[in-house]
């Protein structure tokens, strides 16, 4: 479940915001997700961190800027939350000037145009005052082991003018698929593990090419294991069915 924000309306008393009961339900569901996430991740502690991109680096945003280093051989980064604060240079220099279709992508797959984790929109990057923005999430289809998380401006062209400092605040955990007690782990086995994400789906076809019937665990976005129907159509392909549709991750090895 994505974070739910209470609608406050445009001005006080305009009756456009959420009613008290609706707002209270959103608060409760947000807290339930947080508590479940913490509970599910007890074996892998949550790590808090910060990465600062200087004004000079903001003029070279098309370069790959690593914000979370690779976690180590065979391990995977589970990015829980990423928030950015941008502080533009005072006039006459001002904030960054980029094209409207350019975004600051958050990725792990080595392609600067991919948003396998999420992105920050152009309007945020062009802010003329201090702004805070939560990453717009995009579920990845593949999480690569021993790979860093980095940000990069899409479009292949650096800002045309302006400058800014960008601070990135994040929460993440490191998953060790080979460690015992990890979902889908092999109790110390070094068998390779794949983590595949899905969004609001009830039927997912997975072509794994493992030449066997893999061990499979399906979890939702809070880390809770889901009851699923798994059909192994061959030793290289399976179909996972959920009722109702959900978002989360398939972990198999």
N, C-alpha and C positions, 0 to 999 in steps of 0.2 A: 504494500500500500504506500503510495506517495504521501509526503507530508501534506496535511490539510490545513489551509489557512482560513481564518475566520474573516468573512466579508464585513468590513466596518462601514460600508457605504462610501459616499463621496464627501458629504459634509454631515456634521452632527444633526440628528433628527430627520434625515431625509427618507427614512424607512426603507432604504435600499439594502441595508446590511442584513446579516443572518439574525434570525430570532434567537432568544436566549437558549432555548432547548437545542436548536441546531448547533449553535456555537459550543454549548457544553458537550454535545456528542462528539464534535470534532476534537475537542481538548482530550476527552477520555480516550478516543481511538488513537490519537497521537501518542499518549502516554502508554497505552497498552502495547503499541508497536515498539516503543523504546524499551520497555521492561522486558518484552519477549526477546528482543534483539540482544540485550545485555545477558539475559539468562541463557540464550542459545550459544552465545560466544564466550562462556566462562572458560572453556579450554584454550581459547585464543584471545588473550587480553587485547583490549582496544588501545591503540596508540594515537596520541594527539601530536600534531606537528604543524609547523608554519614554514612557508617558503616565500621569500621576498624577491620580487623581480624589480630591479632598479630602473630608474628613468632611462638609462642607457640601454638596458635590455628590452625595454618596452618599444624601442625603435628598431629592434631586431626580432620581432615576435614570430616571424616565419621560421626561425631556428627552433630546434627541439630543446625545450627547457625542462629538465628532469626535476620533478617536485618531490617524488618519493623514490628513493633508490631501489634497485632490484633487491628482492628479499632474500636471495640465496638459492642455491641449487635445488631445483625441484619444487620450490615454494611459490605460492600465489598470493597476490595482494587483493584483499577484499576491501574496496573503498566504500566507506559507510557514508561519509558526508564531506562535501567540499564547498567552502564559502570564500568569496573573493572580496577584497576591499580595494577600490581604485582611488588614488589621490592624484588628480591632474596637476600639471605645472601651472602656476598662476599666469594670468594674461601678462603680456601679449602672446606668450607661447601657447598657453592653453592645453586642453586635453588632446588625446589622440584623434587623428583624422584618418579614417579608413573607409572602405567601400561598404555600403549597407548590407551586402550579402556575406561579408566576412565574419567569421566567428572564431573565438579562442577554443579550440577543440581539446578535450581531455581524453587521452588515448593510451593504449599500451601496445598496439599491434605494429608499430613502426611506420605507419602511413600517416603523413601529416594532414591528410584530408579526411581521415576517419574520425567518427565520434563514438567509439565503442564504449566509452564511459559517459560522456556528456559534453556540454559546451556552455560558453558564456556568450550572449548575443552582442551584436555590433553596437546597439544603443548603450549598453553598459560600458563597453570599451571606449566609447566616445563621450562619456560623461564629462561635464564641465565643472562638476563639484564632487566632493567625496561621496562615493556610493558603495553600498554593500549589496552583493548579489549572490544568491545560492545557485549552484550549478544546475542547469537544466539536465536531468538524467536521461541517458539513452542506454538501454540494456545492451550489453555486448553479446555477441554470438560465440565468442571464444576468449577465454582468459589464458594467457600464455604464462608458463612457469618461468621463474627467474627473470622477470621483465619489469622494468621500472614504469611508473606512471609519469607521463609528461604532458605539457601543454604546448600548443603551436597554433599560430594564426593561419586560418585557411586562406586559400586563394593565391598563395605563392608571392604576394606582394606586401612588403612592410608598410607601416603607416606612412601616409604622405607628408604629415607634419604633426607637430605637437609632441607631448611627452607626458609620462605618468609613472607613478610607482604602483605596482600591483602586488598586494599581499594575499597569499593563499593559505587558508586555515583548513586543516583536514583531520578527519578521524578515519582510521583504517585498522585492519587486523591482518596478520600474516597466517595463511593456511598452509599447513604442511600435510599434503595428501598421504605421505608415507607414514606419518605418525599414527600411533594407535589412538582410538577415540575420536578421530576425525571422520565426519560423515563420508561414507564410501571408502574410508581408508582400509588398508589391508593388514591392520594389526602389526605394523612394522614392515610390511612388504614394500618393496621398492617399485611395484608395478606402476606404470604411468597412469595418471588420472586426468580426466578431461572435465572441465566445468563449462556448461553451455547455458546461457540465459535465454529466457523467453518472456514475452509480454502478452498478457491477456489472451492466452490460447487454451483451447480444450483438447487439441490433438497436435502433437509434435512428432514429425518424422526425423529420426536421427540416423545419419549414415556415418557409422564410426569406423568401419573397415578394420576391426580388431580381430576378425576371424575367430570369434567366440561369442558366447552369450555373456555380456558383461554384468557386473554387479552395479545396480543403479539405485540412487537415492534422489528423490525430488523434494526440494524445499521451496517454501514461498519466500517473499522478500524480507520476512522477519526471521528466517532461519528455521521455521517450523516444518517438519517433514509432512508431506502431503500423501494422501492415499491415492495411488494411481494404478491404472491398468496398463501393463506393459506387454506388448506383443512382439516377440522376436521373429521378424519375417525371414531373417537369415542370420548367419553368423557375422554379417557385416551391416545389418540394418535393423532398427527397431522402431516401433510406434508407441508413443506414450499418450494415454488418454486421461483427461482430468474432468471431473464433474463436481462443481461448476468450473468454468474457465478461471485461470489464475495467472499470476506473474511470479517468476522466481528463477531457480537454477536447477539444472539437471547435472548431477555429479555421477560419473561412471568410470569404471576401470576394468 
